[in-house]
Each structure stands twice: as structure tokens, then as C-alpha cells.
Amino acid sequence: MPWYTALERARVECLAARELPGVARNLKALPGDGLGLASAARPLYSSARTLWGLSFDSLQGGSLEGSASGASEGRGLINTLSRLMGRESNSGLGSARVREVLDAAGQYLDNEISFARVVRPLVVQLEGSEKGLDTADPAVFEQGDVEGNATEGEDEAGYGPDQGPERHSRIGNYAIFRTAWDECEAARVWHKPADAEALRALNALDRRRVQKLAHELQRRLLVQRLRHWDFELEEGMLDSRRLAALVGERPDHRVFKFEREARIPEACVTLLVDQSGSMRGSSHLLAAQAIDIAVHTLEVCGVVVEVLGYTTSYGVDNPVVESWQKAGRPAQPGRLNALRHIILKAAQQPWRVAHRHLGLLLRPDFGHENIDGESLYWAARRLLTRPEQRKILVVISDGSPYDEATVQSNDAGILTDHLRAVIHAIEQTPIHLVGIGTGREVGRYYRNAATVRRGDMIGSILFSVLGDSLDQSAVP
């Protein structure tokens, strides 16, 4: 896509200019209109170079602060982009948003992977704006808008064009201070060899009890697919047991039978797992074991499964908080941490391929806090793109959303109020939502809820919830 090409070109040129003074002089002498790039992306290229310390001797393209063509001081980049695309700006991409992302990306010029993570949400949003997609609509869950329209490759990583964190603030009065550091990646991005060791420890656990629960769930689901016979019909297959009815003065010709299959709608189940620090320990190990066997069982029964994780990226050293402090600590800043959303298993991935990523669920230092509302929103939007008729979202968490920096700098109920608002929105959709609390009651948030009082109960409760949800959602 031209937007990323423009940013990558600016990044490489800035790195070269740092190390080679002669190259720096030559690059500064280039025309500022980004020749060789798509016309719409040239202002982005010029602005990125300037912000990252490689200005032009003569700036001819649009920038965040204006252009040599006499544009007024402080003209926003998005206005230039909108003019070049011949359409008004309704994408929600103000110049402040663009500059925020570019400032954050400038800290990772020498790290290509981190750089790509930071600019990805902006690139996706610009791509949607150029194609005429309205990426700033109110964040409601309307299945008709997204059904069957998943972005290519979306299962693997990243937010879709209408799933990014910047849309989540549209539910209630929820606000987000910065999204530049948010992460949404496949588990393989973070996977390390040590995670495989943790997975081997998981496999060493006694699995007999959970496997028994799995067999009970399997029987419960497969019985719905049993074939049934209709008897005493006037056409169909001949029923040998009724042949005697043809003999006599008044023969009965209803001696046929018909085999019909009890068709049940296809289903997709999303398991959304809290990976915050409060979920560490033996309970997390037993939860991972239950998830492992449950996903395998559901696949055997023909149920599509997606496994997602969520936490935040930062503890004490939090660049979002630092950015807020540099901005003068404005009141009610909203969320002050970066989301970390993990795709442990995409819907179309077989579990034999994604199974190794379960080790990431067991890494003790991977997660920090849990911001549940935005994470539920993300998981629900992904689930709504699935074509299966039945959609089930099971959330496994420690009870309540919490992020210390966010709670200390906003009204106390900012995260819990937003979680309730998101849950209410999801409940208006075809999604059947269930919350499982590990050690804490979640019934105050979820209409359908279960609580794990002891670690060894996780398996039985998860399998019970899955069985009940699949049976219940089969009812028209």
C-alpha cells in the first residue's frame, strides 16, 4: 500500500542521513514532493521526514505545518490528503492523530518491526479513507455492516479498518489518550523458545479429568447431528418391518420410511482470555489445559474456534503516561496504557498449527493490566465477521478491568462503566456472551456468568458453559 511505502522510504532516508553526512546533504536537496510515490502519499512522506529530523531545503509537498505553495500556517495533513483524494475528510484522521503516530514512530526508526507496529493503525485508516470507507462511524455492533466482509489477512494480525482502538471511545464517554503504542499481533510475533518449555510443563499435568469432560461435551454435541427416521410414509425407502401391512383386504400403503439429518447451524466460538499479571499461577496453568482440550474437542465436533488474549503493554515505564505528562497532564485523559491484543489461534487455523502458541499464555512476565471493555469490543467485531450463524463469545478473566495509571487520572469508574456499555452493545447482536470469573464474581457485569472458586473447577465450568451455549444458541 502507498502509505506504508511512503513512511518506510522516509524512515530509511532518515537513518541514512544520520550516519552519512554526504548522503544527508543530497537527501535534503531532493524535491519535497516525494517523486516516485503515489500522489496522495507524498504529503505523508514529506511530513514524516521533517518530523524525524530530515527537512528539505525547499519543501514543495504538503506537510503538517503547511507547504511552500502558500498554504496557511498550521494546515492539517489530513486536509491535504483529502484535497488530493478529491473528497471531504470524514475519516476521523485529524492532523493531531497523524502527528501523534509519526512522533511515536520516530522513536523506532532503527527497529523495523516496532516501527511497523506503530504505524500500522494509521496506514490501515488512511487506506480505508482513500477507498471511501467511513472509519469514524459510531461504534455500534451492526452485523449487517460487517457480516462476511473480513479483511484479507485480518485473522492473522492487526485491527481491521473498523476495529481499531480509536473507534472504541465512541461507546459512552470513554476516552483514549494515545493509541500509537497499541499492539494487535499473532502470537508467533512474541513467541520464544522458552514458551515451548512452559507448554511441555502443561502437557505433564494430569489430563484424565478434563479429557472425561471433553468426551461428555463431544457426545453432547454429536448427538445433535444424529440421523433420524420418519416412518409410515407413502413414499421413500421401503420399511421391511411394515411389509405385512400390504397383505389383506384393505392394504396399508404407508410402508415407507425417510432418513433425515438433524441439521444444526454451524457455530463459531471465540475464547477471550485475560493475560494480565493477576491471572498468573496455577489457575492460569489449569485454564490453559482446559482451553487446549476444549479447542481440540470443538474442532472434532465441527465447531470453528478462535482463541484471543488481552492485556496491556507497559508497567512502570509507560510511554503513554510520559506523553500525557509532557502534554501538561490534561484532566480526564482517558486510557493511559497501551493495549496488547494477541491472536493465539485464528478461526481458520487448525489447532495442531496454533497449539504451540498456547505457551505464550503461560509466560509469567508477558502481561500487566487488563482493559476488558476494549478487548471485548475487538473480539466481538472479529466474531461478527464470521459467516457461521451461531456466534459464541466466552470471556475468561479475573473479574474486573483495571489499569492503575488510567484509574488514578480519571473518574474511578472509567473502565468498569465502559465494560458494561460494551457488554450491553454486544448483547444487542447475535453473539451469545458468557463471562467466566477466575476467583472473582463477574455476574455484576455479564448476564450469563460463572465463577471458578477453585483452580481445579476451571475445566468443568468451561466445558459446561460451552455445552450450554451451543445447545442454547441452536434454538431459533
N, C-alpha and C positions, 0 to 999 in steps of 0.2 A: 504494500500500500504506500502511496506517495508521502504520507505524513511521517511514517517511521523512517523512510529513506531520507527525508529532509533532516530529521533530528540526528540520525546516525552520521550523515555527512558532516553536520555541524560538530558533532562530538569528536570525530576523527580529526577534523581540521584543528580544533582547539587543542587536542592532545599533541598534534604535530607542532603547533606553534609554541607550545610550552618548552619543547626540547630543542627546537631548531630555529634560532633567531632569523636565519635567512629565509626559511620557509614561512615564518610568521610575517615578514615584510611582504613576501609575494602574495600570501593569502589576504592580507589587508588591502592590497592593491586590486584585488578582484572586484568586479562589479557586484553590487549588493543585491542583485535581483535573482541570484540563485540559478544561473543558466544551467540547463540540463535537467532541472526539476520540473514537475508539474506546476503550472502557473499558480494554482490555489495554495500549494505548499510553500511557495517561495517566501512569503512574509514570515511564516513559522521558522524557516531556516535562518533568515536574517535576524529575527529576534533572539533565537537560541544562541547564535554566535555572539551577538552583542552582550547578552546577559552572562555568558560564560567567559567573557574577557577577550574576545577576538572581534573587535569592532572593525568596520570598513572605513577606508579613507574617504570614500564617497558613498553614502548609503542611498541606494536608489529604490530599494524594495520597502514594503510596509514593515513596521515594527511595533513594539508595544508602546513606544513613546512618540510615534509619528513617522514621517518619511520626508525625504528631500523634496518631494513634489509639492510641499507646502501644506500638508495635512495639519490640522490644528493640534496644538500641544496636548499630549495625553490621550490621543485617539486609540481606542482599544484594538488589539489584534483581531478579535472576532468580527469587528465591523469591517475590517479589510477583507477577511476571508469571506464574509457574507456578500460583500460587493463583488468579489471575484467570481463567486458562485452564482451571482445573479438572483439572490433570494434574501429575504429579511432574516435576521438572526432570531430563531426561536429555539435554539438547541440548549440554552442554559449555559453556554460556554462563554462567560464573561471574560474580559481581559485579566481580571484578578485571578480567576481559576487557571487560565493558561500560564500566567506568570508564576503562580504557586507551584505548578507542576515543573516548570522549567527551572525554577530555583532549586527544587528538591533534586531534580535530575543532575544539576550541575555538580552535586556532591559525589556523583558516582560515574564521572566521565571515564575513569580508568578501570571500571568494573562493568563489563558489557552486560552481564546477567542482571545485576542490580539496576543498572540504567534502564534496561528493557522493562523490568517490573514496574518502575516508577512511571514511565511514560505510556505504558500500555493503556490504562483507562482513558487518557487524553486522546490517544490515537484512535481507539475504538469509537469515542464520542465524535471526533471530527469526521471519521468515516461515515458514521450514521447521519451526521448533519449534511454532508455532501450528497448523500443518496436520498435526502429528503425525509429521513426518519426523524420523528419528533421524540427526542430523548429526554424531554423535560416534562412530560405529562405527569399529572398527579399519580402517586404510587398506589394505584388500586390494583386488585388482582382480578382482571377480566380475562377469563380463559379464552374467549373468542379472539382476543388480540394476539395471543401467543401460541395457541394450540398448533402443534406440528410445525412450528417455524423456528426451531433451534438453529442457532448459528453454526455453521460448519466448524468442527474442531472445538466447539464450546464444551463438550463433555470432558475434554482433556484438561483444559486450563482456562483461566481468565473469566471475567464477567462478560455476559452478553451485552448488546448495545442498550438494553433497558434494564439491566440487573446491577449496575454499578452502585457503590455506596452513596454517590451523590443524589440518588433518587430516594433513598430511604428516609430522608428528612421530610419528605412530603407527607408522611403519616403523622398526624398530630402536630405538636410543636417541637418535635425532635430536631436537633441541630447537630451539625458535624463541623468541627473547626478546620480540619485538613484531611484530605483523602490521599495525598501524594505518596504516603508510605504504606497504604493498604496493599495486602497481598492476597492473591487467589491463584493457586497453582495446583497441579497434580502432585501427589505425594512423592513421586520419583524425584522431584526437584530438591527435596530436603532429605531424601533417603541416604543413610550412611551404612557402611558395613556393620557398625555396632548394632544397628537396628535388627539385623539378621540374628544376632546373638540373643536379643530380647525375645525374638519370635521363637527361637528354639526353646527358651525357658517356658514360653507359653504352651508349646506342644508337649512339654513334660508334665503338665498338670493332669490330674485325673479327669478324664473326659466322659466317663461312663454315664454319670447322672445327666449331663447336658445332652449326650447322644440319645439317651432314652427319651428326653423331652423332644428332641428333634424328630425321632421316629413317630411320636404321637402327633406332632404337627403335620408331618408328611402324610400320615394316614388320614388325618382330618381334612387336609386339602385335596388329596387324591380321590376321596370318596365323592367329592363334588363332581368329578369327571367320569364317574361310573356310567356305563351304558344302561339304559332302561328299556323294557319291552312293553308295548301296548298289545293286549290280547283281544280276541273275539272281534276281529275286524273282517270286513268283506273283501279286502284285498291286501296284498303284502306277501310275506313268506308263509308257506303252509305250516301250520302248527300240528305236528303229528299226534299230539295228545288229544286233538279235537276231531280226529277223523271219524269217530263213531257217531258224531252229530250229523254226518251226511247220510246215515242209514236210517230208514224209517219212512212213514207215510208223509211226515212234514219235516223234511231235512232242514237243518240249520246251516246256512252257508257262511256263517261267521266263524270260519275255521282258520283265519289267517292272523298273523302277528307282524308287528313292525318294530324294528330296533331303532331307538333314538338315543342320541347322546345328550347328556345333561350339560349343555354348554354354559360355561360361566365366563363372564367378561374377563379379559386379560387385565393384569394388575401390575403396577409399579410401586415398589416400596422404597422410600428413602429413609435411611438411618442416619440421623444427625447427632454427632457425638461431641459433647463438651470435652475439650482437651486442655482446659485450664489447669493451673497448678493445684487447685483444690481437689482435682479428680485423681491425683496420684495415689499409688499404693496398691494394696491387694484387691480393692474393689475394682480398680481400673484393669487389673490383670484378669479378673473373673469376667468383667464386662467384655474385654477383648475376646476371651474364649467363647463367650455366648454369641457374640457377633460373628465370629469365624464360622461356627457350626450353623448358625441361623442363615447366613448368606448362602452357604452351600446347600442347605435344605430347600430354601426358597427357589434356588436355581433348578434343582432337581424337579420341583413341582411346577416349573414353567413360569415363575414369577420373576419379573425384572427387578433388580435391586441396585440401588446406588448408596454408597457409604461416604458420608461427608464429615469432616471435622471442623471445629472452630475454636479459636482462642484469640489473644492479642499478641502483637509482636514484641512489645517493649515492657521492661520493668522500670528500674530506676533511671537508666539512661534513655530518656524518651524524647526523640526529636520533635514530636508533636507538641509536647509541653514546652520545650525550648522555643519553638516557633511562636507559641502563644505568649510566652514571656517577652520575647523580642517585640511583639506587636503591642506591648503595653498592658497585657493582662485584661483584655476586654471582658466585661461581665457576661455571664451566661454563654460561654463559648461553645457549648455542646460537647460532643465526644472528643476526648483528648488522648486517644491512643490509636494505634493502627490495627486494623483488622487483619487477622491471618485466617484465611479460609482454605481448607485442604480437601482435595478430591482424592480420597483414599481408594475409591472404586467408582469409575464412571458407569452409567447404566448399561452401556454396550460392551463393557469389558467382562470377560469371563473371570470368575473368582480365582481360577488357577493362575491367571496372569497377575491379578491385583493383590493376591493373598500376601505376598511378601511386604507390601506397604503397611500391613497391619502392625509391623514392628514400630512404625512411627508413632502409633497410638500409645506405645509403652515407654517412649523416651521421657525420662523424668524432667528434663530441663527445656522441653520444647514449648510449653505453653505458659502463659502468665495469667491474664484475667479472662472473663467471659462476658461478651456483649451479645446477649441472646437475641434481642429483637432484630437487629440487622442480619444476624446469621439465619434466623428462621425465614426472614424475607428472601434471602438469597436462595435457600434450599427450596422454598415454595415456588419461586419463579422458575427454577430449573425443573421442578416436578411438573409444573403446568405445561411445559413444552413437550412433555412425553405424550405419545399417542394412545397409551393404554387408557381404558375407560375408568378403571379404579385407580385412585391415587391415594397412597397412604404415607404419611409423614410421622415418623416416630422419633422423638427427641429424648436423648439420654443426657441428663445434666445433673449438677449438684444442687439445683434448687432455684437460686436467684441470680440474676445478672449482676455483675459488679466490676467496676474499674475505679480504682482509688482516685486517680487524677481527675476523672470525669465527675465523680460524685462530690469531691471536695470543692470543685469550681462551679458547680451548677446546683439547681434545686435537687434535693435528696432523691426525689422520685423520677429523675430523668430516664433512667434505664428501665425501671420496672413499669412505668407508665407507657413507655414506648413498646415494651414487650407485650403488654396487654392489648395495645392498639393493633399491633401486627397480628397477634393471635385472633383478634376479632375479625380482621380483614381476611385471614386465611379461612376462617370458619364460614365465610360467605361464598367460598369456592367449592368445587367438587372434592377438595382434599379432605380426607379423614385424618385429623390431627390428634396425636396422643403424646402426652408427656410422661416420662419415667424419671422420677427423682431418686438419686442415689444417696440415701441417708437423710434427705430433707423433703418435706412435703411440697409438691408442686401443684396441688389441687387448687390453690388460690389463683393460679394463672390459667391452667388448662381445664376445659370442661371434661375431657377424658384424661384421667390421670391415674398413675400407680406409683407407689413409693416402695423402694427397696430398703428394708430395715436392717438386713444383714447381707454381707457380701455374697454368701452362697445362694441368695434368693434371686440374684440378677438373671440367671438363666431361666428359671421358671417363670418369672414375671415377663421377661422379653418374649418368650415363646407363647405365653398366654395372651399377651397383647397382640402379637402377630396373628394368632389363630382367630381371636375375637374380631379383629379389624378386618381380616379378609372375609370372614363369614358375614359380618355386618354390611360391608360395602357391596356384597353380592346381591343384597336386597334392593330392588328397584326403588 
